[in-house]
């Protein structure tokens, strides 16, 4: 399983988180970014881990899905 630095903003990964949210103050101030990380119905820890894995693969420029 891939883990991320839990002290950094989940979006920009540059600045520390603001309060107990997943985003830094700069990212949290932008409505479009806030909306991306809004937990919706059906959002499970399994789905969260899946999204984290996909983002890590994208950073490493690996294929996201196998054919």
Order of alpha helices (4+ residues) and beta strands (2+ residues): alpha-alpha-alpha
